[in-house]
Amino acid sequence: MLIAIVDDKPYVRNSLKEKLASIENEVTVIMEAGDGTDFIKLMKTASPQPDVVLMDLQLNGLDGASAT
């Protein structure tokens, strides 16, 4: 499963990556973004695209709900 993590706090993104890596071998974090704007830019050129996006709703800049 390919995962994207969108959170404005780097320590949260790193913590999620570590947790996912420790519980499931078939999970790969292929994308990280610090806000909704960065996520949308990355998605336009991403290949492959993630199967699942873990999106914080309260982001600086473009929030998670608007980006979704």
C-alpha angles and dihedrals in degrees: 000000000000116000135194120199120203116185133132092224114078092202090058092050091049093047092051091049091051093048093048092048092051097052105036131031095195094059116098125182103217100168140034129182135176097213143005095268093055090046093054091048091051093047092055091065103024117127114204100023121217122266091211132026121204100203128184108220096208103061130154110251112004106019125226096254092053093045091051 
